[in-house]
Amino acid sequence: MRTNITPEHRERFNALTSGQFTNFALFSCFINGKPAVAIVAANQDGDEITLTPLFVSITDDMVLTDHDGVQA
């Protein structure tokens, strides 16, 4: 079975769903110049806050397909 899901994706998903962490936020952003929203991990890095994108919202022109190119 083919998959694009990496161990890092699983770790991030588990972190989001476990309830053990509270450093997640919705972040208004742009994907390829189009309005979007991302779920990010916000971590303090000295005086700065580092945002790590975990997942992004579906955009109007995004098309989901399986590995054979069939639309989901």
Biopython code that builds the backbone (N, CA, C, O; Angstrom):
import numpy as np
from Bio.PDB.StructureBuilder import StructureBuilder

atoms = [
    (1, "MET", "N", (0.844, -1.178, 0.000)),
    (1, "MET", "CA", (0.000, 0.000, 0.000)),
    (1, "MET", "C", (0.888, 1.239, 0.000)),
    (1, "MET", "O", (1.827, 1.337, 0.790)),
    (2, "ARG", "N", (0.592, 2.173, -0.879)),
    (2, "ARG", "CA", (1.355, 3.414, -0.932)),
    (2, "ARG", "C", (0.710, 4.446, -0.024)),
    (2, "ARG", "O", (-0.508, 4.474, 0.148)),
    (3, "THR", "N", (1.555, 5.296, 0.555)),
    (3, "THR", "CA", (1.049, 6.375, 1.395)),
    (3, "THR", "C", (2.041, 7.531, 1.379)),
    (3, "THR", "O", (3.250, 7.331, 1.261)),
    (4, "ASN", "N", (1.513, 8.727, 1.500)),
    (4, "ASN", "CA", (2.335, 9.924, 1.664)),
    (4, "ASN", "C", (2.480, 10.288, 3.132)),
    (4, "ASN", "O", (3.142, 11.270, 3.469)),
    (5, "ILE", "N", (1.871, 9.512, 3.994)),
    (5, "ILE", "CA", (1.897, 9.796, 5.436)),
    (5, "ILE", "C", (3.244, 9.357, 5.993)),
    (5, "ILE", "O", (3.630, 8.192, 5.897)),
    (6, "THR", "N", (3.944, 10.316, 6.573)),
    (6, "THR", "CA", (5.262, 10.038, 7.139)),
    (6, "THR", "C", (5.145, 9.845, 8.655)),
    (6, "THR", "O", (4.117, 10.182, 9.243)),
    (7, "PRO", "N", (6.183, 9.309, 9.283)),
    (7, "PRO", "CA", (6.158, 9.226, 10.747)),
    (7, "PRO", "C", (5.972, 10.605, 11.393)),
    (7, "PRO", "O", (5.321, 10.715, 12.432)),
    (8, "GLU", "N", (6.542, 11.660, 10.784)),
    (8, "GLU", "CA", (6.368, 13.011, 11.326)),
    (8, "GLU", "C", (4.896, 13.439, 11.263)),
    (8, "GLU", "O", (4.395, 14.062, 12.200)),
    (9, "HIS", "N", (4.205, 13.113, 10.174)),
    (9, "HIS", "CA", (2.772, 13.419, 10.077)),
    (9, "HIS", "C", (2.010, 12.725, 11.201)),
    (9, "HIS", "O", (1.153, 13.332, 11.843)),
    (10, "ARG", "N", (2.322, 11.456, 11.436)),
    (10, "ARG", "CA", (1.643, 10.708, 12.508)),
    (10, "ARG", "C", (1.903, 11.347, 13.871)),
    (10, "ARG", "O", (0.989, 11.487, 14.683)),
    (11, "GLU", "N", (3.161, 11.735, 14.113)),
    (11, "GLU", "CA", (3.508, 12.366, 15.390)),
    (11, "GLU", "C", (2.736, 13.667, 15.585)),
    (11, "GLU", "O", (2.229, 13.932, 16.675)),
    (12, "ARG", "N", (2.646, 14.474, 14.540)),
    (12, "ARG", "CA", (1.924, 15.741, 14.635)),
    (12, "ARG", "C", (0.434, 15.508, 14.848)),
    (12, "ARG", "O", (-0.191, 16.190, 15.661)),
    (13, "PHE", "N", (-0.132, 14.563, 14.133)),
    (13, "PHE", "CA", (-1.546, 14.252, 14.301)),
    (13, "PHE", "C", (-1.810, 13.760, 15.726)),
    (13, "PHE", "O", (-2.767, 14.196, 16.367)),
    (14, "ASN", "N", (-0.969, 12.860, 16.216)),
    (14, "ASN", "CA", (-1.131, 12.351, 17.581)),
    (14, "ASN", "C", (-0.993, 13.459, 18.609)),
    (14, "ASN", "O", (-1.712, 13.470, 19.609)),
    (15, "ALA", "N", (-0.072, 14.396, 18.375)),
    (15, "ALA", "CA", (0.081, 15.517, 19.302)),
    (15, "ALA", "C", (-1.185, 16.365, 19.320)),
    (15, "ALA", "O", (-1.627, 16.800, 20.383)),
    (16, "LEU", "N", (-1.767, 16.599, 18.151)),
    (16, "LEU", "CA", (-2.997, 17.393, 18.068)),
    (16, "LEU", "C", (-4.169, 16.717, 18.764)),
    (16, "LEU", "O", (-4.968, 17.381, 19.424)),
    (17, "THR", "N", (-4.273, 15.422, 18.623)),
    (17, "THR", "CA", (-5.451, 14.716, 19.127)),
    (17, "THR", "C", (-5.290, 14.186, 20.550)),
    (17, "THR", "O", (-6.278, 13.780, 21.163)),
    (18, "SER", "N", (-4.089, 14.181, 21.084)),
    (18, "SER", "CA", (-3.857, 13.591, 22.408)),
    (18, "SER", "C", (-4.342, 14.460, 23.559)),
    (18, "SER", "O", (-4.656, 13.947, 24.632)),
    (19, "GLY", "N", (-4.406, 15.774, 23.346)),
    (19, "GLY", "CA", (-4.777, 16.667, 24.436)),
    (19, "GLY", "C", (-3.636, 16.970, 25.382)),
    (19, "GLY", "O", (-3.838, 17.667, 26.376)),
    (20, "GLN", "N", (-2.439, 16.467, 25.106)),
    (20, "GLN", "CA", (-1.294, 16.677, 25.991)),
    (20, "GLN", "C", (-0.622, 18.037, 25.794)),
    (20, "GLN", "O", (0.111, 18.498, 26.669)),
    (21, "PHE", "N", (-0.867, 18.679, 24.653)),
    (21, "PHE", "CA", (-0.185, 19.928, 24.347)),
    (21, "PHE", "C", (-1.193, 21.060, 24.190)),
    (21, "PHE", "O", (-2.325, 20.840, 23.761)),
    (22, "THR", "N", (-0.775, 22.261, 24.538)),
    (22, "THR", "CA", (-1.670, 23.418, 24.449)),
    (22, "THR", "C", (-1.084, 24.523, 23.575)),
    (22, "THR", "O", (-1.588, 25.646, 23.586)),
    (23, "ASN", "N", (-0.044, 24.227, 22.830)),
    (23, "ASN", "CA", (0.632, 25.267, 22.057)),
    (23, "ASN", "C", (0.200, 25.299, 20.585)),
    (23, "ASN", "O", (0.980, 25.704, 19.723)),
    (24, "PHE", "N", (-1.031, 24.878, 20.292)),
    (24, "PHE", "CA", (-1.526, 24.897, 18.921)),
    (24, "PHE", "C", (-2.386, 26.129, 18.709)),
    (24, "PHE", "O", (-3.055, 26.601, 19.629)),
    (25, "ALA", "N", (-2.363, 26.645, 17.484)),
    (25, "ALA", "CA", (-3.157, 27.830, 17.165)),
    (25, "ALA", "C", (-3.597, 27.769, 15.712)),
    (25, "ALA", "O", (-2.981, 27.102, 14.880)),
    (26, "LEU", "N", (-4.689, 28.490, 15.427)),
    (26, "LEU", "CA", (-5.080, 28.717, 14.044)),
    (26, "LEU", "C", (-4.341, 29.960, 13.582)),
    (26, "LEU", "O", (-4.281, 30.956, 14.303)),
    (27, "PHE", "N", (-3.778, 29.904, 12.382)),
    (27, "PHE", "CA", (-2.970, 31.002, 11.857)),
    (27, "PHE", "C", (-3.498, 31.396, 10.490)),
    (27, "PHE", "O", (-3.496, 30.588, 9.561)),
    (28, "SER", "N", (-3.951, 32.639, 10.367)),
    (28, "SER", "CA", (-4.415, 33.157, 9.091)),
    (28, "SER", "C", (-3.197, 33.372, 8.197)),
    (28, "SER", "O", (-2.228, 34.013, 8.604)),
    (29, "CYS", "N", (-3.253, 32.832, 6.969)),
    (29, "CYS", "CA", (-2.078, 32.887, 6.101)),
    (29, "CYS", "C", (-2.509, 32.834, 4.644)),
    (29, "CYS", "O", (-3.697, 32.931, 4.338)),
    (30, "PHE", "N", (-1.554, 32.681, 3.757)),
    (30, "PHE", "CA", (-1.817, 32.543, 2.328)),
    (30, "PHE", "C", (-1.058, 31.329, 1.817)),
    (30, "PHE", "O", (0.081, 31.087, 2.215)),
    (31, "ILE", "N", (-1.695, 30.566, 0.931)),
    (31, "ILE", "CA", (-1.058, 29.432, 0.277)),
    (31, "ILE", "C", (-1.055, 29.744, -1.206)),
    (31, "ILE", "O", (-2.109, 29.890, -1.824)),
    (32, "ASN", "N", (0.140, 29.846, -1.773)),
    (32, "ASN", "CA", (0.268, 30.235, -3.185)),
    (32, "ASN", "C", (-0.496, 31.514, -3.478)),
    (32, "ASN", "O", (-1.122, 31.643, -4.530)),
    (33, "GLY", "N", (-0.445, 32.470, -2.539)),
    (33, "GLY", "CA", (-1.082, 33.760, -2.722)),
    (33, "GLY", "C", (-2.570, 33.796, -2.463)),
    (33, "GLY", "O", (-3.191, 34.846, -2.629)),
    (34, "LYS", "N", (-3.166, 32.681, -2.058)),
    (34, "LYS", "CA", (-4.613, 32.629, -1.815)),
    (34, "LYS", "C", (-4.880, 32.499, -0.313)),
    (34, "LYS", "O", (-4.138, 31.817, 0.394)),
    (35, "PRO", "N", (-5.951, 33.163, 0.179)),
    (35, "PRO", "CA", (-6.256, 33.109, 1.611)),
    (35, "PRO", "C", (-6.441, 31.681, 2.092)),
    (35, "PRO", "O", (-7.069, 30.860, 1.424)),
    (36, "ALA", "N", (-5.882, 31.397, 3.267)),
    (36, "ALA", "CA", (-5.973, 30.067, 3.857)),
    (36, "ALA", "C", (-5.816, 30.185, 5.367)),
    (36, "ALA", "O", (-5.641, 31.277, 5.907)),
    (37, "VAL", "N", (-5.882, 29.056, 6.025)),
    (37, "VAL", "CA", (-5.670, 28.958, 7.468)),
    (37, "VAL", "C", (-4.800, 27.743, 7.711)),
    (37, "VAL", "O", (-4.952, 26.720, 7.043)),
    (38, "ALA", "N", (-3.889, 27.851, 8.663)),
    (38, "ALA", "CA", (-3.049, 26.714, 9.030)),
    (38, "ALA", "C", (-3.214, 26.426, 10.513)),
    (38, "ALA", "O", (-3.442, 27.339, 11.307)),
    (39, "ILE", "N", (-3.098, 25.162, 10.884)),
    (39, "ILE", "CA", (-2.943, 24.785, 12.285)),
    (39, "ILE", "C", (-1.439, 24.773, 12.519)),
    (39, "ILE", "O", (-0.701, 24.079, 11.819)),
    (40, "VAL", "N", (-0.988, 25.542, 13.501)),
    (40, "VAL", "CA", (0.444, 25.659, 13.758)),
    (40, "VAL", "C", (0.764, 25.302, 15.209)),
    (40, "VAL", "O", (-0.082, 25.404, 16.097)),
    (41, "ALA", "N", (2.003, 24.883, 15.420)),
    (41, "ALA", "CA", (2.542, 24.749, 16.771)),
    (41, "ALA", "C", (3.308, 26.036, 17.048)),
    (41, "ALA", "O", (4.179, 26.422, 16.268)),
    (42, "ALA", "N", (2.991, 26.694, 18.141)),
    (42, "ALA", "CA", (3.650, 27.939, 18.524)),
    (42, "ALA", "C", (4.609, 27.654, 19.669)),
    (42, "ALA", "O", (4.196, 27.223, 20.746)),
    (43, "ASN", "N", (5.898, 27.898, 19.428)),
    (43, "ASN", "CA", (6.919, 27.617, 20.443)),
    (43, "ASN", "C", (7.779, 28.843, 20.687)),
    (43, "ASN", "O", (8.222, 29.507, 19.751)),
    (44, "GLN", "N", (8.006, 29.131, 21.958)),
    (44, "GLN", "CA", (8.872, 30.244, 22.352)),
    (44, "GLN", "C", (10.311, 29.906, 22.001)),
    (44, "GLN", "O", (10.807, 28.831, 22.339)),
    (45, "ASP", "N", (10.979, 30.830, 21.319)),
    (45, "ASP", "CA", (12.386, 30.664, 20.931)),
    (45, "ASP", "C", (13.103, 31.948, 21.312)),
    (45, "ASP", "O", (13.283, 32.838, 20.481)),
    (46, "GLY", "N", (13.515, 32.042, 22.586)),
    (46, "GLY", "CA", (14.083, 33.289, 23.094)),
    (46, "GLY", "C", (12.991, 34.330, 23.165)),
    (46, "GLY", "O", (11.957, 34.116, 23.798)),
    (47, "ASP", "N", (13.219, 35.465, 22.511)),
    (47, "ASP", "CA", (12.219, 36.528, 22.480)),
    (47, "ASP", "C", (11.224, 36.351, 21.342)),
    (47, "ASP", "O", (10.255, 37.104, 21.245)),
    (48, "GLU", "N", (11.448, 35.378, 20.493)),
    (48, "GLU", "CA", (10.611, 35.156, 19.315)),
    (48, "GLU", "C", (9.686, 33.958, 19.534)),
    (48, "GLU", "O", (9.953, 33.089, 20.364)),
    (49, "ILE", "N", (8.610, 33.936, 18.782)),
    (49, "ILE", "CA", (7.731, 32.773, 18.761)),
    (49, "ILE", "C", (7.893, 32.129, 17.386)),
    (49, "ILE", "O", (7.717, 32.783, 16.358)),
    (50, "THR", "N", (8.226, 30.850, 17.381)),
    (50, "THR", "CA", (8.379, 30.095, 16.141)),
    (50, "THR", "C", (7.071, 29.378, 15.848)),
    (50, "THR", "O", (6.539, 28.661, 16.696)),
    (51, "LEU", "N", (6.557, 29.578, 14.635)),
    (51, "LEU", "CA", (5.335, 28.898, 14.210)),
    (51, "LEU", "C", (5.711, 27.791, 13.241)),
    (51, "LEU", "O", (6.346, 28.042, 12.217)),
    (52, "THR", "N", (5.321, 26.573, 13.563)),
    (52, "THR", "CA", (5.567, 25.430, 12.699)),
    (52, "THR", "C", (4.239, 24.964, 12.126)),
    (52, "THR", "O", (3.386, 24.488, 12.876)),
    (53, "PRO", "N", (4.038, 25.089, 10.805)),
    (53, "PRO", "CA", (2.774, 24.638, 10.235)),
    (53, "PRO", "C", (2.628, 23.129, 10.379)),
    (53, "PRO", "O", (3.563, 22.375, 10.108)),
    (54, "LEU", "N", (1.451, 22.701, 10.805)),
    (54, "LEU", "CA", (1.170, 21.277, 10.945)),
    (54, "LEU", "C", (0.239, 20.810, 9.836)),
    (54, "LEU", "O", (0.497, 19.791, 9.196)),
    (55, "PHE", "N", (-0.832, 21.543, 9.609)),
    (55, "PHE", "CA", (-1.802, 21.210, 8.575)),
    (55, "PHE", "C", (-2.372, 22.512, 8.038)),
    (55, "PHE", "O", (-2.412, 23.514, 8.751)),
    (56, "VAL", "N", (-2.812, 22.503, 6.786)),
    (56, "VAL", "CA", (-3.390, 23.700, 6.174)),
    (56, "VAL", "C", (-4.821, 23.427, 5.733)),
    (56, "VAL", "O", (-5.219, 22.284, 5.510)),
    (57, "SER", "N", (-5.576, 24.502, 5.614)),
    (57, "SER", "CA", (-6.972, 24.390, 5.200)),
    (57, "SER", "C", (-7.074, 24.052, 3.720)),
    (57, "SER", "O", (-6.134, 24.236, 2.947)),
    (58, "ILE", "N", (-8.227, 23.562, 3.362)),
    (58, "ILE", "CA", (-8.530, 23.287, 1.968)),
    (58, "ILE", "C", (-8.796, 24.625, 1.281)),
    (58, "ILE", "O", (-9.525, 25.463, 1.811)),
    (59, "THR", "N", (-8.212, 24.823, 0.115)),
    (59, "THR", "CA", (-8.474, 26.030, -0.662)),
    (59, "THR", "C", (-9.453, 25.699, -1.779)),
    (59, "THR", "O", (-9.636, 24.533, -2.128)),
    (60, "ASP", "N", (-10.084, 26.734, -2.341)),
    (60, "ASP", "CA", (-11.120, 26.525, -3.360)),
    (60, "ASP", "C", (-10.625, 25.760, -4.579)),
    (60, "ASP", "O", (-11.385, 25.009, -5.190)),
    (61, "ASP", "N", (-9.348, 25.946, -4.940)),
    (61, "ASP", "CA", (-8.843, 25.284, -6.149)),
    (61, "ASP", "C", (-8.062, 24.003, -5.859)),
    (61, "ASP", "O", (-7.465, 23.420, -6.764)),
    (62, "MET", "N", (-8.064, 23.568, -4.608)),
    (62, "MET", "CA", (-7.360, 22.344, -4.237)),
    (62, "MET", "C", (-8.198, 21.133, -4.627)),
    (62, "MET", "O", (-9.403, 21.093, -4.379)),
    (63, "VAL", "N", (-7.557, 20.159, -5.230)),
    (63, "VAL", "CA", (-8.237, 18.928, -5.626)),
    (63, "VAL", "C", (-7.529, 17.747, -4.957)),
    (63, "VAL", "O", (-6.329, 17.547, -5.145)),
    (64, "LEU", "N", (-8.278, 16.973, -4.179)),
    (64, "LEU", "CA", (-7.728, 15.797, -3.524)),
    (64, "LEU", "C", (-7.909, 14.590, -4.418)),
    (64, "LEU", "O", (-8.998, 14.353, -4.942)),
    (65, "THR", "N", (-6.841, 13.824, -4.593)),
    (65, "THR", "CA", (-6.911, 12.591, -5.382)),
    (65, "THR", "C", (-6.223, 11.484, -4.618)),
    (65, "THR", "O", (-5.444, 11.726, -3.696)),
    (66, "ASP", "N", (-6.531, 10.249, -5.025)),
    (66, "ASP", "CA", (-5.792, 9.120, -4.465)),
    (66, "ASP", "C", (-4.501, 8.949, -5.273)),
    (66, "ASP", "O", (-4.196, 9.765, -6.144)),
    (67, "HIS", "N", (-3.755, 7.897, -4.983)),
    (67, "HIS", "CA", (-2.469, 7.680, -5.638)),
    (67, "HIS", "C", (-2.600, 7.371, -7.131)),
    (67, "HIS", "O", (-1.621, 7.453, -7.872)),
    (68, "ASP", "N", (-3.795, 7.019, -7.563)),
    (68, "ASP", "CA", (-4.029, 6.746, -8.984)),
    (68, "ASP", "C", (-4.599, 7.974, -9.710)),
    (68, "ASP", "O", (-4.921, 7.898, -10.896)),
    (69, "GLY", "N", (-4.723, 9.104, -9.000)),
    (69, "GLY", "CA", (-5.239, 10.317, -9.617)),
    (69, "GLY", "C", (-6.743, 10.431, -9.618)),
    (69, "GLY", "O", (-7.288, 11.344, -10.239)),
    (70, "VAL", "N", (-7.431, 9.530, -8.939)),
    (70, "VAL", "CA", (-8.889, 9.580, -8.849)),
    (70, "VAL", "C", (-9.287, 10.565, -7.762)),
    (70, "VAL", "O", (-8.808, 10.479, -6.631)),
    (71, "GLN", "N", (-10.174, 11.510, -8.112)),
    (71, "GLN", "CA", (-10.593, 12.505, -7.143)),
    (71, "GLN", "C", (-11.304, 11.876, -5.953)),
    (71, "GLN", "O", (-12.108, 10.957, -6.104)),
    (72, "ALA", "N", (-10.993, 12.389, -4.768)),
    (72, "ALA", "CA", (-11.610, 11.903, -3.540)),
    (72, "ALA", "C", (-12.968, 12.543, -3.361)),
    (72, "ALA", "O", (-13.657, 12.265, -2.380)),
]
sb = StructureBuilder()
sb.init_structure("model")
sb.init_model(0)
sb.init_chain("A")
sb.init_seg("    ")
for serial, (resi, resn, name, xyz) in enumerate(atoms, 1):
    if name == "N":
        sb.init_residue(resn, " ", resi, " ")
    sb.init_atom(name, np.array(xyz, "f"), 0.0, 1.0, " ", f" {name:<3s}", serial, name[0])
structure = sb.get_structure()
